């Protein structure tokens, strides 16, 4: 089993008061079919006259955010949703048919909640598939709020969803940890000013984080229990500069 990446800093930190989870790749395995989905999405964005470099080279989230930057100031975000959300929902449904929970995921959520922590979610998955999956895997009762793609104007790597949770919880950034599996999760957490833990084996290979490391790299969700309580030493921290 791969051990957490060490750091030379020996200090501990104070306990967190809240934990925000990503969903796909974090609490369940990653099943979105990125390449074919993004080919379909590029064509749909092109039909809306979104054809510059970000749409030629971006991913499903950055393409959406770039389009929202154009449509929202014109009061046309609903038009964007009407045109694109059915496509996103189709690929959500496809992934839903294969999702399986990470080992011990429901138990970890319950342990964190029973310890008195606030536990929420910010996901780029849409509400319909997300709600069905959270019920199926017994996650829903442990999470509040649950912020889906349909609840925000901008997906991660923007910080809108995380900031909504911080506001609802009335916590400051230093009191909250984000747990995800991708560079979008790192970027969103950094933009919100909160610490981030990345679990191995999700959307992004560990090597992707070399230039922008998270605060923690973990291999199992149960590592979070000691980490958020402040009892896990800095040996579980990544080599973030």
C-alpha positions in Angstrom: 0.0 0.0 0.0 1.3 3.4 -0.9 2.1 5.6 2.2 1.3 9.3 2.3 4.0 11.5 0.8 6.3 12.8 3.6 7.3 16.4 4.4 10.1 17.7 6.5 7.8 19.8 8.7 7.0 18.0 12.0 4.3 20.2 13.3 0.6 19.3 13.9 -2.3 21.5 13.1 -5.6 22.4 14.8 -8.6 20.4 14.1 -10.9 21.2 11.2 -14.6 22.0 11.8 -16.0 21.1 8.4 -15.1 18.8 5.5 -16.4 19.4 1.9 -16.2 16.3 -0.4 -16.1 16.0 -4.1 -18.2 13.1 -5.4 -16.9 11.2 -8.5 -13.4 9.9 -8.0 -13.5 10.8 -4.3 -16.4 8.9 -2.7 -17.1 6.7 -5.7 -14.8 5.6 -8.5 -14.4 7.8 -11.6 -16.6 6.6 -14.5 -17.3 9.6 -16.6 -16.3 8.9 -20.2 -14.3 12.1 -20.7 -13.1 11.8 -24.3 -16.3 10.9 -26.0 -18.3 13.3 -23.8 -16.1 16.2 -24.4 -16.2 15.6 -28.2 -20.0 15.9 -28.1 -19.8 18.9 -25.8 -17.3 20.7 -28.1 -19.7 20.4 -31.0 -22.6 21.7 -28.8 -20.5 24.7 -27.7 -19.5 25.4 -31.3 -23.2 25.5 -32.2 -23.5 28.3 -29.7 -20.7 30.2 -31.4 -18.2 29.2 -28.7 -15.2 28.2 -30.8 -12.0 29.8 -29.4 -9.0 28.0 -27.8 -10.7 27.3 -24.5 -13.4 25.3 -26.3 -10.9 23.5 -28.6 -8.6 22.5 -25.7 -10.6 22.8 -22.5 -12.3 20.1 -20.5 -16.0 19.6 -19.7 -15.8 22.1 -16.8 -13.6 24.8 -18.2 -15.6 24.9 -21.4 -18.8 25.4 -19.4 -17.2 28.2 -17.3 -16.0 30.0 -20.3 -19.4 29.8 -21.9 -21.0 31.0 -18.7 -18.7 34.0 -18.7 -20.2 35.0 -22.0 -23.8 34.1 -21.4 -24.3 35.3 -17.8 -23.7 39.0 -18.4 -26.3 38.9 -21.1 -28.8 37.2 -18.8 -28.7 34.1 -21.0 -27.5 31.5 -18.5 -30.8 29.7 -18.8 -30.3 29.4 -22.5 -26.9 27.8 -21.9 -28.5 25.4 -19.5 -31.3 24.4 -21.8 -28.8 23.7 -24.6 -26.0 21.9 -22.7 -27.4 20.4 -19.5 -29.2 17.5 -21.3 -25.8 16.5 -22.7 -24.1 16.6 -19.3 -27.0 14.7 -17.8 -26.7 12.0 -20.4 -23.1 11.3 -19.4 -23.9 11.5 -15.7 -26.5 8.8 -16.2 -24.0 6.7 -18.1 -21.5 7.0 -15.2 -24.3 6.3 -12.7 -24.8 2.9 -14.2 -21.2 1.9 -13.2 -20.3 3.9 -10.1 -19.2 2.0 -7.0 -18.4 3.5 -3.6 -14.8 3.8 -2.4 -14.1 1.3 0.4 -15.6 2.5 3.7 -17.0 5.7 2.2 -20.3 5.7 4.0 -18.7 4.7 7.3 -16.2 7.6 7.1 -18.9 10.1 6.4 -20.8 8.9 9.4 -17.8 8.9 11.6 -17.0 12.5 10.7 -20.6 13.6 11.3 -20.7 11.8 14.7 -17.6 13.6 15.8 -19.5 16.8 15.4 -18.0 17.9 12.1 -20.0 19.6 9.4 -19.8 17.5 6.2 -20.9 18.7 2.8 -20.4 18.2 -0.9 -19.6 20.2 -4.0 -19.7 18.2 -7.2 -19.6 18.9 -10.9 -22.2 16.1 -11.3 -25.8 17.2 -12.0 -28.5 17.0 -9.4 -30.5 14.1 -10.8 -27.7 11.5 -11.0 -26.1 12.8 -7.9 -29.2 12.5 -5.7 -29.8 9.0 -7.0 -26.3 7.9 -6.2 -26.1 9.5 -2.8 -29.3 7.6 -1.8 -28.1 4.3 -3.3 -24.8 4.4 -1.4 -26.2 5.7 1.9 -24.3 9.0 1.7 -27.2 11.5 1.6 -28.0 11.7 5.3 -24.5 12.6 6.2 -24.1 15.5 3.8 -25.4 19.0 4.1 -25.4 21.1 2.0 -25.1 19.2 -1.3 -24.1 21.6 -4.1 -24.4 20.0 -7.6 -23.5 21.4 -11.0 -27.1 22.6 -11.3 -26.9 24.7 -8.2 -24.1 27.0 -9.4 -23.3 29.2 -12.4 -19.7 28.0 -12.5 -18.2 24.5 -12.0 -15.0 23.7 -10.2 -12.2 24.7 -10.8 -14.1 27.9 -9.9 -14.7 28.3 -6.2 -18.4 29.3 -6.3 -19.7 26.0 -4.8 -17.2 25.9 -2.0 -17.8 29.5 -1.1 -21.6 28.8 -0.9 -20.9 26.0 1.6 -18.6 28.3 3.7 -21.3 30.9 3.8 -24.0 28.4 4.9 -21.7 26.9 7.6 -20.5 30.4 8.7 -17.0 29.1 8.9 -13.8 30.7 7.8 -11.5 29.1 5.3 -8.9 27.9 7.8 -11.6 25.8 9.5 -12.5 23.7 6.5 -10.8 20.9 4.4 -11.8 20.0 0.9 -11.4 16.4 -0.2 -11.1 15.6 -3.9 -9.3 13.7 -6.6 -8.5 16.1 -9.4 -6.6 19.3 -10.3 -9.9 21.0 -10.5 -10.5 20.3 -6.9 -7.0 21.7 -5.9 -7.7 24.8 -8.0 -11.2 25.4 -6.5 -9.9 24.9 -2.9 -7.0 27.2 -3.5 -9.3 29.9 -5.0 -11.5 29.6 -1.9 -8.5 29.7 0.4 -9.1 26.3 2.1 -6.8 23.3 2.5 -7.2 20.4 0.2 -6.6 16.6 0.5 -6.4 14.5 -2.7 -7.2 10.8 -2.7 -5.1 8.7 -5.1 -6.7 6.7 -7.9 -9.4 9.2 -9.0 -9.7 11.4 -12.1 -6.0 12.5 -12.1 -2.9 10.5 -11.8 -0.7 11.5 -8.9 2.0 12.8 -11.2 -0.3 15.6 -12.3 -0.1 17.3 -8.9 3.7 17.6 -9.0 3.8 21.3 -9.8 0.7 22.2 -7.8 0.6 19.8 -4.9 -2.3 19.6 -2.5 -1.9 20.0 1.3 -2.4 16.2 1.8 -2.2 13.1 -0.4 -4.1 10.1 1.0 -4.7 6.6 -0.2 -7.8 5.7 1.8 -10.7 7.7 3.0 -10.3 6.5 6.6 -7.1 8.5 6.8 -9.3 11.6 7.0 -10.6 10.7 10.5 -7.3 11.4 12.2 -6.3 14.1 9.7 -9.3 16.4 10.4 -9.1 15.9 14.1 -5.6 17.2 14.1 -4.1 14.0 15.5 -2.5 13.0 12.2 1.0 14.5 12.0 2.5 16.3 9.1 3.9 13.0 7.7 0.6 12.8 5.7 1.2 16.2 4.1 2.4 16.5 0.6 5.5 18.4 -0.3 3.6 21.6 -1.0 6.0 24.6 -1.0 
